């Protein structure tokens, strides 16, 4: 399976995405006062802006082109606004849900954890990061995985505070979450102009 191995901070800077949207915090070496003129950019063309928005979404969610285009075609055929359909469909990916429930620090870590078989959906183990969840689905850390350091840190008094989006509900003091409703456009946690992606694919 192909993997996106692009440097996180460097790619974030190029696409105009905050590293916080990727789950990364703290200072980086990306900010500098050296060669300020070298940081000046020419005005982007319409195509460049459209391409940038597509690349941004692909990068944030860790999706490659073939799969992203498949999501777009599915969104275009569904009723409603194509751009919003695209984002909310991708938001339903299991690796993203694991990240949004706070079971992983980044989407990249979540994707790896899902691939390694650490999660179940409705009691059945699922190791496909692109698996799309539905209303009523229960996502839970496998019993055998709960003793690992990665998940033990999520319980107890020192456990990190997690604020899950409104369409997900995580049980307190448990490694378990439920999809209570479908995500909507307002649930996307980073800035993106999805209409530019639609314009790009519509050409």
C-alpha positions in Angstrom: 0.0 0.0 0.0 1.3 3.4 -1.0 2.2 5.8 1.8 2.4 9.6 2.0 5.9 10.3 3.4 6.0 14.0 2.9 7.7 16.1 5.7 4.8 17.4 7.9 5.9 20.9 8.9 7.4 21.8 5.5 4.3 20.6 3.7 2.0 22.5 6.1 3.9 25.7 5.3 3.7 25.2 1.6 -0.1 24.5 1.7 -0.9 27.2 4.3 -2.1 24.6 6.9 -1.4 25.0 10.6 0.5 22.0 12.0 -2.1 22.1 14.8 -4.6 20.8 12.2 -2.4 17.8 11.8 -2.2 17.2 15.6 1.3 18.6 15.9 2.1 21.3 18.5 5.1 23.3 19.7 7.7 25.5 17.9 9.3 24.5 14.7 12.2 25.7 12.6 10.0 26.8 9.8 9.7 30.4 11.1 12.8 32.6 10.3 13.6 36.2 9.6 16.4 35.3 7.3 16.0 36.1 3.6 12.5 37.7 4.0 12.4 38.5 0.2 12.8 34.9 -0.5 9.5 34.2 1.3 7.6 36.5 -0.9 5.3 34.7 -3.4 3.8 35.8 -6.7 0.1 36.0 -7.0 -1.3 32.5 -7.6 -3.2 31.7 -10.8 -6.8 30.4 -10.5 -5.6 26.9 -11.3 -2.8 27.1 -8.6 -5.4 28.1 -6.0 -7.7 25.2 -7.0 -4.8 22.7 -6.9 -3.6 24.0 -3.6 -7.0 23.4 -1.9 -7.1 19.9 -3.3 -3.6 19.1 -2.2 -4.4 20.6 1.3 -7.3 18.2 1.9 -5.3 15.2 0.5 -2.4 16.0 2.8 -4.4 16.6 6.0 -6.3 13.3 5.7 -3.4 11.4 4.2 -5.2 10.4 1.0 -3.5 9.7 -2.4 -4.9 11.0 -5.7 -6.7 7.9 -7.0 -8.7 7.5 -3.8 -9.4 11.2 -3.5 -10.8 11.3 -7.1 -13.0 8.3 -6.2 -14.4 10.3 -3.2 -15.1 13.2 -5.5 -17.0 11.1 -8.0 -19.1 9.7 -5.2 -19.7 13.2 -3.8 -20.7 14.5 -7.3 -23.4 11.8 -7.7 -24.9 12.3 -4.2 -27.7 14.8 -3.6 -26.6 18.1 -2.1 -23.6 20.4 -2.5 -20.7 18.4 -4.1 -17.9 20.2 -2.1 -19.6 19.6 1.2 -20.4 16.0 0.3 -16.7 15.4 -0.5 -15.5 16.8 2.9 -18.1 15.1 5.0 -17.5 11.7 3.3 -13.8 11.9 3.9 -14.4 13.0 7.5 -16.2 9.6 8.0 -13.0 7.6 7.4 -12.2 5.3 10.3 -8.6 6.6 10.7 -10.0 10.2 11.0 -12.7 9.0 13.5 -10.0 7.4 15.6 -8.1 10.7 15.6 -11.1 12.8 16.3 -12.1 10.6 19.3 -8.7 11.2 20.7 -7.4 7.6 20.4 -4.4 8.9 18.5 -2.4 12.1 18.5 -2.4 12.6 14.8 -4.3 11.2 11.8 -1.1 9.6 10.6 -0.7 7.7 14.0 -4.4 6.8 13.8 -4.0 5.4 10.3 -1.1 3.2 11.5 -3.1 2.0 14.6 -6.1 1.0 12.4 -3.8 -0.8 10.0 -2.3 -2.8 12.9 -5.8 -3.9 13.9 -6.2 -2.1 17.2 -9.8 -1.1 16.7 -13.2 -2.7 16.3 -16.4 -1.4 14.7 -19.6 -2.8 16.2 -17.5 -5.6 17.8 -15.7 -6.6 14.6 -12.0 -5.8 14.0 -11.4 -3.5 11.1 -7.9 -2.8 9.8 -8.9 -0.6 6.8 -8.2 3.1 7.4 -10.6 4.2 4.6 -13.6 2.3 6.1 -16.5 4.7 6.3 -18.5 4.8 9.5 -22.2 5.2 9.7 -24.7 6.5 12.3 -24.9 4.1 15.2 -21.4 2.5 14.7 -19.5 1.9 17.8 -15.7 2.3 17.6 -13.7 0.7 20.3 -10.0 -0.2 21.1 -9.6 -4.0 21.0 -9.4 -5.8 24.3 -5.9 -7.1 23.6 -4.6 -3.6 22.7 -5.7 -1.8 25.8 -2.7 -2.8 27.9 -0.3 -1.1 25.4 1.3 2.2 26.4 -0.4 4.0 23.5 -3.9 3.4 25.0 -3.1 3.2 28.7 -2.2 6.9 28.7 -5.7 7.7 27.6 -7.3 6.6 30.8 -6.9 7.7 34.4 -6.4 11.1 36.1 -3.5 12.2 33.8 -5.4 11.3 30.6 -5.5 14.1 28.0 -8.7 16.1 27.7 -10.5 15.3 24.4 -13.2 17.5 22.8 -14.8 15.3 20.2 -16.9 16.9 17.4 -20.7 17.0 17.8 -21.3 14.0 15.5 -19.2 11.7 17.8 -19.7 10.7 21.4 -16.8 9.3 23.4 -17.6 7.5 26.6 -15.9 8.9 29.7 -13.1 6.8 31.1 -13.5 4.3 28.3 -11.8 3.6 25.0 -15.0 3.6 23.1 -16.9 6.1 20.9 -20.2 6.2 19.0 -21.2 7.9 15.7 -24.3 9.8 16.8 -25.0 11.5 13.5 -23.5 12.2 10.1 -20.8 15.0 10.1 -21.7 18.4 8.5 -19.6 21.1 6.9 -19.2 22.9 10.2 -17.5 19.9 11.7 -14.4 20.2 9.4 -11.6 21.3 11.7 -9.3 23.2 9.3 -9.9 26.0 6.8 -10.6 24.9 3.2 -12.4 26.3 0.2 -14.0 23.2 -1.2 -15.7 24.9 -4.1 -12.2 25.4 -5.6 -11.7 21.7 -5.6 -15.1 21.2 -7.4 -14.1 23.8 -10.0 -10.8 22.0 -10.6 -12.4 18.6 -11.2 -15.2 20.2 -13.3 -12.8 21.5 -16.0 
